[in-house]
Amino acid sequence: MRRSGGISMIGIIYILIGIAVAGFRGYLLGWNVIGNVLEGLLAVLVWPVVLLGVDLHGLFP
């Protein structure tokens, strides 16, 4: 049996946790500036680092 391409269930769970962590840490607010959008997307992708206390606010101008 061949598996179709796409994101796995673990990948979906990882992204959902990342969205929750980024939301609770304030990275998903103020998406009117491109820097805020990049910070939000980065926070979703590297949420374990955000949980360890790394601050991504102000990373992009």
N, CA, C and O of each residue as an XYZ file, in Angstrom:
244
protein
N       0.840     -1.164      0.000
C       0.000      0.000      0.000
C       0.898      1.244      0.000
O       1.820      1.353      0.808
N       0.625      2.149     -0.888
C       1.446      3.346     -1.030
C       0.772      4.532     -0.366
O      -0.437      4.730     -0.483
N       1.571      5.307      0.326
C       1.058      6.481      1.016
C       1.115      7.695      0.106
O       2.110      7.912     -0.586
N       0.072      8.470      0.104
C       0.067      9.658     -0.745
C       0.920     10.752     -0.113
O       1.136     10.769      1.099
N       1.392     11.653     -0.942
C       2.210     12.758     -0.452
C       1.375     13.726      0.361
O       0.150     13.766      0.241
N       2.032     14.483      1.166
C       1.334     15.452      2.002
C       1.911     15.477      3.396
O       2.907     14.816      3.687
N       1.283     16.233      4.236
C       1.763     16.397      5.598
C       1.212     15.278      6.478
O       0.059     14.871      6.335
N       2.035     14.798      7.371
C       1.629     13.695      8.246
C       0.828     14.234      9.427
O       0.749     15.443      9.641
N       0.245     13.331     10.174
C      -0.517     13.709     11.363
C       0.411     14.373     12.391
O       0.008     15.315     13.073
N       1.638     13.885     12.499
C       2.605     14.495     13.426
C       2.919     15.920     12.974
O       3.049     16.818     13.806
N       3.041     16.133     11.680
C       3.285     17.475     11.156
C       2.141     18.425     11.455
O       2.361     19.587     11.797
N       0.934     17.935     11.328
C      -0.247     18.758     11.623
C      -0.276     19.123     13.104
O      -0.542     20.272     13.454
N      -0.008     18.164     13.964
C       0.006     18.415     15.405
C       1.104     19.418     15.754
O       0.885     20.311     16.573
N       2.279     19.281     15.144
C       3.394     20.205     15.384
C       2.992     21.638     15.019
O       3.249     22.571     15.780
N       2.369     21.803     13.865
C       1.940     23.143     13.418
C       0.858     23.702     14.332
O       0.891     24.886     14.667
N      -0.103     22.871     14.745
C      -1.171     23.336     15.638
C      -0.614     23.775     16.995
O      -1.044     24.789     17.545
N       0.333     23.017     17.529
C       0.969     23.423     18.786
C       1.737     24.723     18.570
O       1.711     25.607     19.426
N       2.415     24.843     17.440
C       3.150     26.067     17.131
C       2.244     27.285     17.046
O       2.607     28.364     17.515
N       1.078     27.119     16.457
C       0.109     28.222     16.372
C      -0.356     28.614     17.767
O      -0.467     29.801     18.073
N      -0.629     27.625     18.613
C      -1.076     27.912     19.982
C       0.010     28.634     20.774
O      -0.271     29.629     21.442
N       1.238     28.146     20.708
C       2.343     28.768     21.448
C       2.583     30.189     20.940
O       2.740     31.113     21.738
N       2.612     30.366     19.631
C       2.830     31.700     19.064
C       1.701     32.652     19.445
O       1.936     33.833     19.702
N       0.488     32.139     19.480
C      -0.647     32.971     19.877
C      -0.564     33.402     21.327
O      -0.808     34.566     21.645
N      -0.221     32.473     22.213
C      -0.110     32.792     23.637
C       1.049     33.729     23.928
O       0.991     34.495     24.890
N       2.091     33.686     23.127
C       3.262     34.547     23.337
C       3.146     35.883     22.607
O       4.059     36.704     22.686
N       2.037     36.117     21.896
C       1.799     37.415     21.268
C       2.412     37.604     19.896
O       2.554     38.736     19.435
N       2.776     36.520     19.235
C       3.384     36.635     17.905
C       2.361     36.690     16.778
O       2.726     36.970     15.636
N       1.108     36.433     17.067
C       0.098     36.424     16.011
C      -0.780     37.672     16.056
O      -1.912     37.666     15.572
N      -0.246     38.734     16.640
C      -0.949     40.013     16.703
C      -0.275     41.007     15.770
O       0.930     40.915     15.535
N      -1.024     41.940     15.245
C      -0.459     43.018     14.447
C       0.194     42.567     13.159
O       1.359     42.877     12.910
N      -0.529     41.852     12.352
C       0.012     41.341     11.094
C      -0.033     42.387      9.980
O      -0.148     42.032      8.807
N       0.056     43.664     10.330
C       0.011     44.716      9.325
C       1.400     45.107      8.821
O       1.510     45.883      7.871
N       2.453     44.589      9.434
C       3.825     44.883      9.032
C       4.484     43.565      8.640
O       4.296     42.551      9.313
N       5.248     43.574      7.566
C       5.855     42.337      7.067
C       6.759     41.691      8.119
O       6.848     40.465      8.181
N       7.424     42.492      8.939
C       8.268     41.946      9.999
C       7.464     41.148     11.011
O       7.923     40.113     11.494
N       6.266     41.623     11.334
C       5.401     40.893     12.269
C       4.935     39.574     11.672
O       4.829     38.571     12.377
N       4.659     39.577     10.386
C       4.249     38.343      9.708
C       5.386     37.325      9.758
O       5.161     36.151     10.052
N       6.601     37.777      9.470
C       7.753     36.877      9.501
C       8.026     36.352     10.903
O       8.349     35.176     11.074
N       7.899     37.220     11.911
C       8.077     36.775     13.291
C       7.031     35.735     13.668
O       7.349     34.741     14.322
N       5.792     35.958     13.261
C       4.729     35.012     13.569
C       4.956     33.658     12.922
O       4.793     32.623     13.568
N       5.329     33.661     11.657
C       5.592     32.400     10.961
C       6.793     31.676     11.552
O       6.774     30.455     11.704
N       7.839     32.430     11.884
C       9.013     31.826     12.494
C       8.684     31.252     13.873
O       9.163     30.175     14.229
N       7.873     31.965     14.642
C       7.483     31.477     15.969
C       6.686     30.181     15.873
O       6.827     29.303     16.725
N       5.853     30.054     14.849
C       5.089     28.822     14.657
C       6.029     27.668     14.319
O       5.831     26.552     14.799
N       7.037     27.921     13.509
C       7.942     26.860     13.080
C       8.944     26.448     14.157
O       9.321     25.278     14.230
N       9.378     27.383     14.986
C      10.386     27.062     16.002
C       9.808     27.201     17.412
O      10.480     27.702     18.314
N       8.579     26.764     17.599
C       7.901     26.935     18.880
C       8.625     26.297     20.060
O       8.492     26.819     21.168
N       9.379     25.209     19.911
C      10.099     24.711     21.094
C      11.118     25.723     21.618
O      11.326     25.826     22.827
N      11.751     26.470     20.712
C      12.714     27.494     21.111
C      11.997     28.643     21.813
O      12.513     29.201     22.781
N      10.819     28.992     21.332
C      10.026     30.051     21.949
C       9.633     29.639     23.364
O       9.653     30.465     24.276
N       9.275     28.373     23.556
C       8.932     27.890     24.897
C      10.127     27.941     25.847
O       9.947     28.072     27.058
N      11.321     27.841     25.322
C      12.523     27.915     26.152
C      12.882     29.346     26.536
O      13.821     29.566     27.300
N      12.140     30.322     26.009
C      12.336     31.707     26.414
C      13.004     32.607     25.410
O      13.256     33.773     25.715
N      13.304     32.115     24.217
C      13.908     32.969     23.199
C      12.856     33.956     22.688
O      11.747     33.559     22.328
N      13.208     35.238     22.660
C      12.288     36.284     22.231
C      12.551     36.632     20.781
O      13.646     37.073     20.433
N      11.562     36.439     19.940
C      11.691     36.748     18.519
C      11.123     38.108     18.161
O      11.220     38.533     17.010
N      10.523     38.806     19.140
C       9.980     40.132     18.880
C      11.115     41.079     18.533
O      12.143     41.102     19.211
N      10.933     41.847     17.493
C      11.947     42.799     17.059
C      13.054     42.179     16.228
O      14.044     42.842     15.919
N      12.899     40.927     15.867
C      13.915     40.247     15.082
C      13.998     40.814     13.665
O      15.083     40.963     13.103
N      12.845     41.121     13.108
C      12.783     41.683     11.752
C      12.351     43.139     11.852
O      11.437     43.461     12.610
N      12.997     44.023     11.095
C      12.628     45.457     11.155
C      11.287     45.750     10.537
O      10.854     46.902     10.516
